[in-house]
Amino acid sequence: MNPDLGPDINAQNDITGKPVKRIEAILCIWSFANLSEEKREEIFKTGCGPNILSLVDRGDVEDKFAIMGAISALAQSDKHGHEVISNKVISCAANMLMGDHARSKLPAASLLANLALRAEYSGRVADVALVPLASILKENGPGWAQTQQLQVQVATAIKSLIENIVV
């Protein structure tokens, strides 16, 4: 186990001795990617970006929640963010906004808001995700705080799209 990056995909849990589940590894990556740009750099050096991308449309809703969160955190990297951003990822994030799993909407909206702030991605986000983003503003979520966080991310994304898209 790398103390800086947590368990790798083939690692065993130090306490239980059982193999680390995919969702545990993804949640660990998400957690470390949120710490700093240096941690994101270390994660990209391990080469796990393509592995995460290969999982984006697999697994159950909890797996997708964790994967979208990890991608959202990794996409914040100025140097390597482009390695985890693709049309497929943007489409999956837009689809998650339209899905029934409430927890998955926040990391998806966070990713789309982050991408909408960047001129090079705002056109793709507008093409694919503008309608799902707008539909979130009309929703009432499962909890007040989560709904407020989600709507702030969505409002940020829509505002950024308006500023970055010249019609």
CNS distance restraints for C-alpha pairs under 8 A (distance, minus, plus):
assign (resid   1 and name CA) (resid   5 and name CA) 7.93 0.50 0.50
assign (resid   1 and name CA) (resid   6 and name CA) 5.97 0.50 0.50
assign (resid   1 and name CA) (resid   7 and name CA) 4.93 0.50 0.50
assign (resid   1 and name CA) (resid   8 and name CA) 6.71 0.50 0.50
assign (resid   1 and name CA) (resid  11 and name CA) 6.74 0.50 0.50
assign (resid   2 and name CA) (resid   6 and name CA) 5.32 0.50 0.50
assign (resid   2 and name CA) (resid   7 and name CA) 6.32 0.50 0.50
assign (resid   2 and name CA) (resid   8 and name CA) 7.60 0.50 0.50
assign (resid   4 and name CA) (resid  39 and name CA) 7.85 0.50 0.50
assign (resid   5 and name CA) (resid  28 and name CA) 7.69 0.50 0.50
assign (resid   5 and name CA) (resid  29 and name CA) 7.17 0.50 0.50
assign (resid   5 and name CA) (resid  32 and name CA) 6.62 0.50 0.50
assign (resid   5 and name CA) (resid  39 and name CA) 7.68 0.50 0.50
assign (resid   5 and name CA) (resid  42 and name CA) 7.58 0.50 0.50
assign (resid   5 and name CA) (resid  43 and name CA) 6.99 0.50 0.50
assign (resid   6 and name CA) (resid  25 and name CA) 7.96 0.50 0.50
assign (resid   6 and name CA) (resid  28 and name CA) 6.39 0.50 0.50
assign (resid   6 and name CA) (resid  29 and name CA) 7.66 0.50 0.50
assign (resid   7 and name CA) (resid  11 and name CA) 5.62 0.50 0.50
assign (resid   7 and name CA) (resid  12 and name CA) 7.53 0.50 0.50
assign (resid   7 and name CA) (resid  13 and name CA) 7.68 0.50 0.50
assign (resid   7 and name CA) (resid  20 and name CA) 7.46 0.50 0.50
assign (resid   7 and name CA) (resid  25 and name CA) 6.45 0.50 0.50
assign (resid   7 and name CA) (resid  28 and name CA) 7.53 0.50 0.50
assign (resid   8 and name CA) (resid  25 and name CA) 6.65 0.50 0.50
assign (resid   9 and name CA) (resid  20 and name CA) 6.90 0.50 0.50
assign (resid   9 and name CA) (resid  21 and name CA) 7.94 0.50 0.50
assign (resid   9 and name CA) (resid  22 and name CA) 6.98 0.50 0.50
assign (resid   9 and name CA) (resid  25 and name CA) 6.12 0.50 0.50
assign (resid  10 and name CA) (resid  19 and name CA) 6.97 0.50 0.50
assign (resid  10 and name CA) (resid  20 and name CA) 7.00 0.50 0.50
assign (resid  11 and name CA) (resid  19 and name CA) 6.04 0.50 0.50
assign (resid  11 and name CA) (resid  20 and name CA) 5.91 0.50 0.50
assign (resid  12 and name CA) (resid  16 and name CA) 7.96 0.50 0.50
assign (resid  12 and name CA) (resid  17 and name CA) 5.44 0.50 0.50
assign (resid  12 and name CA) (resid  18 and name CA) 5.31 0.50 0.50
assign (resid  12 and name CA) (resid  19 and name CA) 4.21 0.50 0.50
assign (resid  12 and name CA) (resid  20 and name CA) 5.32 0.50 0.50
assign (resid  13 and name CA) (resid  17 and name CA) 4.92 0.50 0.50
assign (resid  13 and name CA) (resid  18 and name CA) 5.46 0.50 0.50
assign (resid  13 and name CA) (resid  19 and name CA) 5.98 0.50 0.50
assign (resid  13 and name CA) (resid  20 and name CA) 5.66 0.50 0.50
assign (resid  20 and name CA) (resid  24 and name CA) 6.28 0.50 0.50
assign (resid  20 and name CA) (resid  25 and name CA) 6.63 0.50 0.50
assign (resid  21 and name CA) (resid  25 and name CA) 6.45 0.50 0.50
assign (resid  22 and name CA) (resid  26 and name CA) 6.23 0.50 0.50
assign (resid  22 and name CA) (resid  63 and name CA) 7.87 0.50 0.50
assign (resid  23 and name CA) (resid  27 and name CA) 5.99 0.50 0.50
assign (resid  23 and name CA) (resid  62 and name CA) 7.75 0.50 0.50
assign (resid  23 and name CA) (resid  63 and name CA) 5.68 0.50 0.50
assign (resid  23 and name CA) (resid  66 and name CA) 6.67 0.50 0.50
assign (resid  24 and name CA) (resid  28 and name CA) 6.13 0.50 0.50
assign (resid  25 and name CA) (resid  29 and name CA) 6.26 0.50 0.50
assign (resid  26 and name CA) (resid  30 and name CA) 6.14 0.50 0.50
assign (resid  26 and name CA) (resid  52 and name CA) 7.80 0.50 0.50
assign (resid  26 and name CA) (resid  66 and name CA) 6.04 0.50 0.50
assign (resid  26 and name CA) (resid  67 and name CA) 6.21 0.50 0.50
assign (resid  26 and name CA) (resid  70 and name CA) 6.61 0.50 0.50
assign (resid  27 and name CA) (resid  31 and name CA) 6.07 0.50 0.50
assign (resid  27 and name CA) (resid  66 and name CA) 5.71 0.50 0.50
assign (resid  27 and name CA) (resid  67 and name CA) 7.78 0.50 0.50
assign (resid  27 and name CA) (resid  70 and name CA) 7.07 0.50 0.50
assign (resid  28 and name CA) (resid  32 and name CA) 6.23 0.50 0.50
assign (resid  29 and name CA) (resid  33 and name CA) 5.96 0.50 0.50
assign (resid  29 and name CA) (resid  43 and name CA) 7.39 0.50 0.50
assign (resid  29 and name CA) (resid  70 and name CA) 6.23 0.50 0.50
assign (resid  30 and name CA) (resid  34 and name CA) 6.34 0.50 0.50
assign (resid  30 and name CA) (resid  66 and name CA) 7.34 0.50 0.50
assign (resid  30 and name CA) (resid  67 and name CA) 7.97 0.50 0.50
assign (resid  30 and name CA) (resid  69 and name CA) 6.10 0.50 0.50
assign (resid  30 and name CA) (resid  70 and name CA) 4.04 0.50 0.50
assign (resid  30 and name CA) (resid  71 and name CA) 7.62 0.50 0.50
assign (resid  30 and name CA) (resid  73 and name CA) 6.27 0.50 0.50
assign (resid  30 and name CA) (resid  74 and name CA) 7.68 0.50 0.50
assign (resid  31 and name CA) (resid  35 and name CA) 6.92 0.50 0.50
assign (resid  31 and name CA) (resid  70 and name CA) 7.74 0.50 0.50
assign (resid  32 and name CA) (resid  36 and name CA) 7.68 0.50 0.50
assign (resid  32 and name CA) (resid  39 and name CA) 6.11 0.50 0.50
assign (resid  32 and name CA) (resid  40 and name CA) 7.21 0.50 0.50
assign (resid  33 and name CA) (resid  37 and name CA) 7.49 0.50 0.50
assign (resid  33 and name CA) (resid  39 and name CA) 5.74 0.50 0.50
assign (resid  33 and name CA) (resid  40 and name CA) 4.78 0.50 0.50
assign (resid  33 and name CA) (resid  43 and name CA) 7.29 0.50 0.50
assign (resid  33 and name CA) (resid  70 and name CA) 7.13 0.50 0.50
assign (resid  33 and name CA) (resid  73 and name CA) 5.53 0.50 0.50
assign (resid  33 and name CA) (resid  74 and name CA) 5.85 0.50 0.50
assign (resid  34 and name CA) (resid  39 and name CA) 7.97 0.50 0.50
assign (resid  34 and name CA) (resid  40 and name CA) 7.70 0.50 0.50
assign (resid  34 and name CA) (resid  73 and name CA) 5.63 0.50 0.50
assign (resid  34 and name CA) (resid  74 and name CA) 7.85 0.50 0.50
assign (resid  35 and name CA) (resid  39 and name CA) 6.44 0.50 0.50
assign (resid  35 and name CA) (resid  40 and name CA) 7.93 0.50 0.50
assign (resid  36 and name CA) (resid  40 and name CA) 6.46 0.50 0.50
assign (resid  37 and name CA) (resid  41 and name CA) 6.13 0.50 0.50
assign (resid  37 and name CA) (resid  77 and name CA) 6.26 0.50 0.50
assign (resid  38 and name CA) (resid  42 and name CA) 6.32 0.50 0.50
assign (resid  39 and name CA) (resid  43 and name CA) 6.23 0.50 0.50
assign (resid  40 and name CA) (resid  44 and name CA) 6.24 0.50 0.50
assign (resid  40 and name CA) (resid  74 and name CA) 6.16 0.50 0.50
assign (resid  40 and name CA) (resid  77 and name CA) 6.56 0.50 0.50
assign (resid  41 and name CA) (resid  45 and name CA) 6.23 0.50 0.50
assign (resid  41 and name CA) (resid  77 and name CA) 7.63 0.50 0.50
assign (resid  41 and name CA) (resid  80 and name CA) 7.49 0.50 0.50
assign (resid  42 and name CA) (resid  46 and name CA) 6.61 0.50 0.50
assign (resid  43 and name CA) (resid  47 and name CA) 7.12 0.50 0.50
assign (resid  43 and name CA) (resid  48 and name CA) 6.95 0.50 0.50
assign (resid  43 and name CA) (resid  49 and name CA) 7.90 0.50 0.50
assign (resid  44 and name CA) (resid  48 and name CA) 6.46 0.50 0.50
assign (resid  44 and name CA) (resid  49 and name CA) 6.24 0.50 0.50
assign (resid  44 and name CA) (resid  80 and name CA) 7.14 0.50 0.50
assign (resid  47 and name CA) (resid  51 and name CA) 7.87 0.50 0.50
assign (resid  48 and name CA) (resid  52 and name CA) 6.28 0.50 0.50
assign (resid  49 and name CA) (resid  53 and name CA) 6.30 0.50 0.50
assign (resid  49 and name CA) (resid  83 and name CA) 6.83 0.50 0.50
assign (resid  49 and name CA) (resid  84 and name CA) 6.16 0.50 0.50
assign (resid  50 and name CA) (resid  54 and name CA) 6.13 0.50 0.50
assign (resid  50 and name CA) (resid  83 and name CA) 7.83 0.50 0.50
assign (resid  50 and name CA) (resid  84 and name CA) 7.34 0.50 0.50
assign (resid  51 and name CA) (resid  55 and name CA) 6.67 0.50 0.50
assign (resid  52 and name CA) (resid  56 and name CA) 6.63 0.50 0.50
assign (resid  52 and name CA) (resid  67 and name CA) 6.69 0.50 0.50
assign (resid  52 and name CA) (resid  71 and name CA) 7.58 0.50 0.50
assign (resid  53 and name CA) (resid  71 and name CA) 7.99 0.50 0.50
assign (resid  53 and name CA) (resid  84 and name CA) 6.57 0.50 0.50
assign (resid  53 and name CA) (resid  89 and name CA) 7.74 0.50 0.50
assign (resid  54 and name CA) (resid  58 and name CA) 7.96 0.50 0.50
assign (resid  55 and name CA) (resid  59 and name CA) 7.31 0.50 0.50
assign (resid  55 and name CA) (resid  64 and name CA) 7.91 0.50 0.50
assign (resid  55 and name CA) (resid  67 and name CA) 7.25 0.50 0.50
assign (resid  56 and name CA) (resid  64 and name CA) 6.36 0.50 0.50
assign (resid  56 and name CA) (resid  67 and name CA) 6.25 0.50 0.50
assign (resid  56 and name CA) (resid  68 and name CA) 7.21 0.50 0.50
assign (resid  56 and name CA) (resid  89 and name CA) 7.08 0.50 0.50
assign (resid  56 and name CA) (resid  92 and name CA) 7.42 0.50 0.50
assign (resid  57 and name CA) (resid  64 and name CA) 7.18 0.50 0.50
assign (resid  57 and name CA) (resid  92 and name CA) 7.22 0.50 0.50
assign (resid  58 and name CA) (resid  63 and name CA) 7.79 0.50 0.50
assign (resid  58 and name CA) (resid  64 and name CA) 7.17 0.50 0.50
assign (resid  59 and name CA) (resid  63 and name CA) 5.48 0.50 0.50
assign (resid  59 and name CA) (resid  64 and name CA) 6.45 0.50 0.50
assign (resid  60 and name CA) (resid  64 and name CA) 6.34 0.50 0.50
assign (resid  61 and name CA) (resid  65 and name CA) 6.02 0.50 0.50
assign (resid  61 and name CA) (resid 101 and name CA) 6.89 0.50 0.50
assign (resid  61 and name CA) (resid 104 and name CA) 7.47 0.50 0.50
assign (resid  62 and name CA) (resid  66 and name CA) 6.31 0.50 0.50
assign (resid  62 and name CA) (resid 104 and name CA) 7.76 0.50 0.50
assign (resid  63 and name CA) (resid  67 and name CA) 6.07 0.50 0.50
assign (resid  64 and name CA) (resid  68 and name CA) 5.93 0.50 0.50
assign (resid  64 and name CA) (resid 104 and name CA) 7.29 0.50 0.50
assign (resid  65 and name CA) (resid  69 and name CA) 6.19 0.50 0.50
assign (resid  65 and name CA) (resid 103 and name CA) 6.96 0.50 0.50
assign (resid  65 and name CA) (resid 104 and name CA) 4.62 0.50 0.50
assign (resid  65 and name CA) (resid 107 and name CA) 7.15 0.50 0.50
assign (resid  66 and name CA) (resid  70 and name CA) 6.16 0.50 0.50
assign (resid  67 and name CA) (resid  71 and name CA) 6.12 0.50 0.50
assign (resid  68 and name CA) (resid  72 and name CA) 5.93 0.50 0.50
assign (resid  68 and name CA) (resid  93 and name CA) 7.26 0.50 0.50
assign (resid  68 and name CA) (resid 104 and name CA) 7.63 0.50 0.50
assign (resid  68 and name CA) (resid 107 and name CA) 5.88 0.50 0.50
assign (resid  68 and name CA) (resid 108 and name CA) 6.08 0.50 0.50
assign (resid  68 and name CA) (resid 111 and name CA) 7.80 0.50 0.50
assign (resid  69 and name CA) (resid  73 and name CA) 6.22 0.50 0.50
assign (resid  69 and name CA) (resid 107 and name CA) 4.84 0.50 0.50
assign (resid  69 and name CA) (resid 108 and name CA) 7.22 0.50 0.50
assign (resid  69 and name CA) (resid 111 and name CA) 7.93 0.50 0.50
assign (resid  70 and name CA) (resid  74 and name CA) 6.05 0.50 0.50
assign (resid  71 and name CA) (resid  75 and name CA) 5.81 0.50 0.50
assign (resid  71 and name CA) (resid  84 and name CA) 6.37 0.50 0.50
assign (resid  71 and name CA) (resid  85 and name CA) 7.92 0.50 0.50
assign (resid  71 and name CA) (resid 111 and name CA) 7.54 0.50 0.50
assign (resid  72 and name CA) (resid  76 and name CA) 6.85 0.50 0.50
assign (resid  72 and name CA) (resid 107 and name CA) 6.39 0.50 0.50
assign (resid  72 and name CA) (resid 108 and name CA) 7.29 0.50 0.50
assign (resid  72 and name CA) (resid 110 and name CA) 6.56 0.50 0.50
assign (resid  72 and name CA) (resid 111 and name CA) 4.54 0.50 0.50
assign (resid  72 and name CA) (resid 114 and name CA) 7.85 0.50 0.50
assign (resid  73 and name CA) (resid  77 and name CA) 7.83 0.50 0.50
assign (resid  73 and name CA) (resid 111 and name CA) 7.77 0.50 0.50
assign (resid  74 and name CA) (resid  80 and name CA) 7.94 0.50 0.50
assign (resid  74 and name CA) (resid  81 and name CA) 6.02 0.50 0.50
assign (resid  74 and name CA) (resid  84 and name CA) 7.14 0.50 0.50
assign (resid  75 and name CA) (resid  80 and name CA) 7.48 0.50 0.50
assign (resid  75 and name CA) (resid  81 and name CA) 4.08 0.50 0.50
assign (resid  75 and name CA) (resid  82 and name CA) 6.83 0.50 0.50
assign (resid  75 and name CA) (resid  83 and name CA) 7.94 0.50 0.50
assign (resid  75 and name CA) (resid  84 and name CA) 6.22 0.50 0.50
assign (resid  75 and name CA) (resid  85 and name CA) 6.70 0.50 0.50
assign (resid  75 and name CA) (resid 111 and name CA) 7.42 0.50 0.50
assign (resid  75 and name CA) (resid 114 and name CA) 7.89 0.50 0.50
assign (resid  76 and name CA) (resid  81 and name CA) 5.88 0.50 0.50
assign (resid  76 and name CA) (resid 114 and name CA) 7.18 0.50 0.50
assign (resid  77 and name CA) (resid  81 and name CA) 4.60 0.50 0.50
assign (resid  80 and name CA) (resid  84 and name CA) 7.86 0.50 0.50
assign (resid  81 and name CA) (resid  85 and name CA) 6.68 0.50 0.50
assign (resid  82 and name CA) (resid  86 and name CA) 7.78 0.50 0.50
assign (resid  84 and name CA) (resid  89 and name CA) 7.83 0.50 0.50
assign (resid  85 and name CA) (resid  89 and name CA) 6.12 0.50 0.50
assign (resid  85 and name CA) (resid  90 and name CA) 7.35 0.50 0.50
assign (resid  86 and name CA) (resid  90 and name CA) 6.38 0.50 0.50
assign (resid  87 and name CA) (resid  91 and name CA) 6.07 0.50 0.50
assign (resid  87 and name CA) (resid 124 and name CA) 7.41 0.50 0.50
assign (resid  88 and name CA) (resid  92 and name CA) 6.07 0.50 0.50
assign (resid  89 and name CA) (resid  93 and name CA) 6.12 0.50 0.50
assign (resid  90 and name CA) (resid  94 and name CA) 6.25 0.50 0.50
assign (resid  90 and name CA) (resid 112 and name CA) 7.20 0.50 0.50
assign (resid  90 and name CA) (resid 124 and name CA) 7.76 0.50 0.50
assign (resid  90 and name CA) (resid 125 and name CA) 6.64 0.50 0.50
assign (resid  90 and name CA) (resid 128 and name CA) 7.26 0.50 0.50
assign (resid  90 and name CA) (resid 129 and name CA) 7.60 0.50 0.50
assign (resid  91 and name CA) (resid  95 and name CA) 6.13 0.50 0.50
assign (resid  91 and name CA) (resid 128 and name CA) 6.31 0.50 0.50
assign (resid  91 and name CA) (resid 129 and name CA) 7.32 0.50 0.50
assign (resid  92 and name CA) (resid  96 and name CA) 6.10 0.50 0.50
assign (resid  93 and name CA) (resid  97 and name CA) 6.48 0.50 0.50
assign (resid  93 and name CA) (resid 105 and name CA) 7.98 0.50 0.50
assign (resid  93 and name CA) (resid 108 and name CA) 4.68 0.50 0.50
assign (resid  93 and name CA) (resid 109 and name CA) 7.20 0.50 0.50
assign (resid  93 and name CA) (resid 111 and name CA) 7.48 0.50 0.50
assign (resid  93 and name CA) (resid 112 and name CA) 7.16 0.50 0.50
assign (resid  93 and name CA) (resid 129 and name CA) 7.97 0.50 0.50
assign (resid  94 and name CA) (resid  98 and name CA) 6.79 0.50 0.50
assign (resid  94 and name CA) (resid 108 and name CA) 7.11 0.50 0.50
assign (resid  94 and name CA) (resid 128 and name CA) 6.81 0.50 0.50
assign (resid  94 and name CA) (resid 129 and name CA) 5.01 0.50 0.50
assign (resid  94 and name CA) (resid 132 and name CA) 6.12 0.50 0.50
assign (resid  94 and name CA) (resid 133 and name CA) 7.61 0.50 0.50
assign (resid  95 and name CA) (resid  99 and name CA) 6.29 0.50 0.50
assign (resid  95 and name CA) (resid 132 and name CA) 7.71 0.50 0.50
assign (resid  96 and name CA) (resid 101 and name CA) 7.69 0.50 0.50
assign (resid  96 and name CA) (resid 104 and name CA) 6.31 0.50 0.50
assign (resid  96 and name CA) (resid 105 and name CA) 5.82 0.50 0.50
assign (resid  96 and name CA) (resid 108 and name CA) 6.48 0.50 0.50
assign (resid  97 and name CA) (resid 104 and name CA) 7.51 0.50 0.50
assign (resid  97 and name CA) (resid 105 and name CA) 4.97 0.50 0.50
assign (resid  97 and name CA) (resid 108 and name CA) 6.67 0.50 0.50
assign (resid  97 and name CA) (resid 109 and name CA) 7.13 0.50 0.50
assign (resid  97 and name CA) (resid 132 and name CA) 6.03 0.50 0.50
assign (resid  97 and name CA) (resid 133 and name CA) 7.14 0.50 0.50
assign (resid  97 and name CA) (resid 136 and name CA) 7.32 0.50 0.50
assign (resid  98 and name CA) (resid 132 and name CA) 6.09 0.50 0.50
assign (resid  99 and name CA) (resid 105 and name CA) 7.85 0.50 0.50
assign (resid 101 and name CA) (resid 105 and name CA) 7.14 0.50 0.50
assign (resid 102 and name CA) (resid 106 and name CA) 7.73 0.50 0.50
assign (resid 102 and name CA) (resid 141 and name CA) 7.10 0.50 0.50
assign (resid 102 and name CA) (resid 142 and name CA) 7.17 0.50 0.50
assign (resid 103 and name CA) (resid 107 and name CA) 7.91 0.50 0.50
assign (resid 104 and name CA) (resid 108 and name CA) 6.46 0.50 0.50
assign (resid 105 and name CA) (resid 109 and name CA) 5.96 0.50 0.50
assign (resid 105 and name CA) (resid 150 and name CA) 7.17 0.50 0.50
assign (resid 106 and name CA) (resid 110 and name CA) 6.02 0.50 0.50
assign (resid 106 and name CA) (resid 146 and name CA) 7.84 0.50 0.50
assign (resid 106 and name CA) (resid 149 and name CA) 7.37 0.50 0.50
assign (resid 106 and name CA) (resid 150 and name CA) 5.30 0.50 0.50
assign (resid 106 and name CA) (resid 153 and name CA) 7.66 0.50 0.50
assign (resid 107 and name CA) (resid 111 and name CA) 6.12 0.50 0.50
assign (resid 108 and name CA) (resid 112 and name CA) 6.27 0.50 0.50
assign (resid 109 and name CA) (resid 113 and name CA) 5.98 0.50 0.50
assign (resid 109 and name CA) (resid 133 and name CA) 7.62 0.50 0.50
assign (resid 109 and name CA) (resid 150 and name CA) 6.74 0.50 0.50
assign (resid 109 and name CA) (resid 153 and name CA) 5.75 0.50 0.50
assign (resid 109 and name CA) (resid 154 and name CA) 5.87 0.50 0.50
assign (resid 109 and name CA) (resid 157 and name CA) 7.70 0.50 0.50
assign (resid 110 and name CA) (resid 114 and name CA) 6.14 0.50 0.50
assign (resid 110 and name CA) (resid 153 and name CA) 5.64 0.50 0.50
assign (resid 110 and name CA) (resid 154 and name CA) 7.71 0.50 0.50
assign (resid 111 and name CA) (resid 115 and name CA) 6.19 0.50 0.50
assign (resid 112 and name CA) (resid 116 and name CA) 5.92 0.50 0.50
assign (resid 112 and name CA) (resid 125 and name CA) 6.72 0.50 0.50
assign (resid 112 and name CA) (resid 129 and name CA) 7.88 0.50 0.50
assign (resid 112 and name CA) (resid 157 and name CA) 6.31 0.50 0.50
assign (resid 113 and name CA) (resid 117 and name CA) 6.42 0.50 0.50
assign (resid 113 and name CA) (resid 153 and name CA) 5.95 0.50 0.50
assign (resid 113 and name CA) (resid 154 and name CA) 6.57 0.50 0.50
assign (resid 113 and name CA) (resid 156 and name CA) 5.86 0.50 0.50
assign (resid 113 and name CA) (resid 157 and name CA) 3.91 0.50 0.50
assign (resid 113 and name CA) (resid 158 and name CA) 7.67 0.50 0.50
assign (resid 113 and name CA) (resid 160 and name CA) 7.51 0.50 0.50
assign (resid 114 and name CA) (resid 118 and name CA) 7.15 0.50 0.50
assign (resid 114 and name CA) (resid 157 and name CA) 7.28 0.50 0.50
assign (resid 115 and name CA) (resid 121 and name CA) 5.61 0.50 0.50
assign (resid 115 and name CA) (resid 122 and name CA) 6.19 0.50 0.50
assign (resid 115 and name CA) (resid 125 and name CA) 7.14 0.50 0.50
assign (resid 115 and name CA) (resid 157 and name CA) 7.96 0.50 0.50
assign (resid 116 and name CA) (resid 121 and name CA) 6.28 0.50 0.50
assign (resid 116 and name CA) (resid 122 and name CA) 4.40 0.50 0.50
assign (resid 116 and name CA) (resid 125 and name CA) 6.35 0.50 0.50
assign (resid 116 and name CA) (resid 126 and name CA) 7.88 0.50 0.50
assign (resid 116 and name CA) (resid 157 and name CA) 5.44 0.50 0.50
assign (resid 116 and name CA) (resid 158 and name CA) 7.66 0.50 0.50
assign (resid 116 and name CA) (resid 160 and name CA) 5.49 0.50 0.50
assign (resid 116 and name CA) (resid 161 and name CA) 5.52 0.50 0.50
assign (resid 116 and name CA) (resid 164 and name CA) 7.68 0.50 0.50
assign (resid 117 and name CA) (resid 122 and name CA) 6.82 0.50 0.50
assign (resid 117 and name CA) (resid 157 and name CA) 7.14 0.50 0.50
assign (resid 117 and name CA) (resid 160 and name CA) 5.31 0.50 0.50
assign (resid 117 and name CA) (resid 161 and name CA) 7.27 0.50 0.50
assign (resid 117 and name CA) (resid 164 and name CA) 7.52 0.50 0.50
assign (resid 118 and name CA) (resid 122 and name CA) 5.99 0.50 0.50
assign (resid 118 and name CA) (resid 164 and name CA) 7.86 0.50 0.50
assign (resid 119 and name CA) (resid 123 and name CA) 7.42 0.50 0.50
assign (resid 119 and name CA) (resid 164 and name CA) 5.86 0.50 0.50
assign (resid 119 and name CA) (resid 165 and name CA) 7.97 0.50 0.50
assign (resid 121 and name CA) (resid 125 and name CA) 6.29 0.50 0.50
assign (resid 122 and name CA) (resid 126 and name CA) 6.01 0.50 0.50
assign (resid 122 and name CA) (resid 160 and name CA) 7.87 0.50 0.50
assign (resid 122 and name CA) (resid 161 and name CA) 5.94 0.50 0.50
assign (resid 122 and name CA) (resid 164 and name CA) 6.52 0.50 0.50
assign (resid 122 and name CA) (resid 165 and name CA) 6.96 0.50 0.50
assign (resid 123 and name CA) (resid 127 and name CA) 6.19 0.50 0.50
assign (resid 123 and name CA) (resid 161 and name CA) 7.79 0.50 0.50
assign (resid 123 and name CA) (resid 165 and name CA) 6.59 0.50 0.50
assign (resid 124 and name CA) (resid 128 and name CA) 6.23 0.50 0.50
assign (resid 125 and name CA) (resid 129 and name CA) 5.33 0.50 0.50
assign (resid 125 and name CA) (resid 130 and name CA) 6.89 0.50 0.50
assign (resid 125 and name CA) (resid 161 and name CA) 7.93 0.50 0.50
assign (resid 126 and name CA) (resid 130 and name CA) 4.94 0.50 0.50
assign (resid 126 and name CA) (resid 161 and name CA) 6.54 0.50 0.50
assign (resid 129 and name CA) (resid 133 and name CA) 5.97 0.50 0.50
assign (resid 130 and name CA) (resid 134 and name CA) 6.13 0.50 0.50
assign (resid 130 and name CA) (resid 158 and name CA) 7.32 0.50 0.50
assign (resid 131 and name CA) (resid 135 and name CA) 6.17 0.50 0.50
assign (resid 132 and name CA) (resid 136 and name CA) 6.49 0.50 0.50
assign (resid 133 and name CA) (resid 137 and name CA) 7.17 0.50 0.50
assign (resid 133 and name CA) (resid 154 and name CA) 5.82 0.50 0.50
assign (resid 133 and name CA) (resid 157 and name CA) 7.83 0.50 0.50
assign (resid 133 and name CA) (resid 158 and name CA) 7.25 0.50 0.50
assign (resid 134 and name CA) (resid 138 and name CA) 7.42 0.50 0.50
assign (resid 134 and name CA) (resid 154 and name CA) 7.59 0.50 0.50
assign (resid 134 and name CA) (resid 158 and name CA) 7.68 0.50 0.50
assign (resid 135 and name CA) (resid 139 and name CA) 6.84 0.50 0.50
assign (resid 136 and name CA) (resid 150 and name CA) 7.98 0.50 0.50
assign (resid 136 and name CA) (resid 151 and name CA) 6.90 0.50 0.50
assign (resid 136 and name CA) (resid 154 and name CA) 7.23 0.50 0.50
assign (resid 137 and name CA) (resid 151 and name CA) 5.97 0.50 0.50
assign (resid 137 and name CA) (resid 154 and name CA) 7.29 0.50 0.50
assign (resid 137 and name CA) (resid 155 and name CA) 7.79 0.50 0.50
assign (resid 140 and name CA) (resid 147 and name CA) 6.65 0.50 0.50
assign (resid 141 and name CA) (resid 146 and name CA) 7.08 0.50 0.50
assign (resid 141 and name CA) (resid 147 and name CA) 5.02 0.50 0.50
assign (resid 142 and name CA) (resid 146 and name CA) 7.35 0.50 0.50
assign (resid 142 and name CA) (resid 147 and name CA) 7.10 0.50 0.50
assign (resid 143 and name CA) (resid 147 and name CA) 5.98 0.50 0.50
assign (resid 144 and name CA) (resid 148 and name CA) 6.09 0.50 0.50
assign (resid 145 and name CA) (resid 149 and name CA) 6.17 0.50 0.50
assign (resid 146 and name CA) (resid 150 and name CA) 6.06 0.50 0.50
assign (resid 147 and name CA) (resid 151 and name CA) 6.04 0.50 0.50
assign (resid 148 and name CA) (resid 152 and name CA) 6.12 0.50 0.50
assign (resid 149 and name CA) (resid 153 and name CA) 6.35 0.50 0.50
assign (resid 150 and name CA) (resid 154 and name CA) 6.19 0.50 0.50
assign (resid 151 and name CA) (resid 155 and name CA) 5.89 0.50 0.50
assign (resid 152 and name CA) (resid 156 and name CA) 6.08 0.50 0.50
assign (resid 153 and name CA) (resid 157 and name CA) 6.21 0.50 0.50
assign (resid 154 and name CA) (resid 158 and name CA) 6.17 0.50 0.50
assign (resid 155 and name CA) (resid 159 and name CA) 5.98 0.50 0.50
assign (resid 156 and name CA) (resid 160 and name CA) 6.04 0.50 0.50
assign (resid 157 and name CA) (resid 161 and name CA) 6.11 0.50 0.50
assign (resid 158 and name CA) (resid 162 and name CA) 6.20 0.50 0.50
assign (resid 159 and name CA) (resid 163 and name CA) 6.30 0.50 0.50
assign (resid 160 and name CA) (resid 164 and name CA) 5.96 0.50 0.50
assign (resid 161 and name CA) (resid 165 and name CA) 5.71 0.50 0.50
assign (resid 162 and name CA) (resid 166 and name CA) 7.86 0.50 0.50
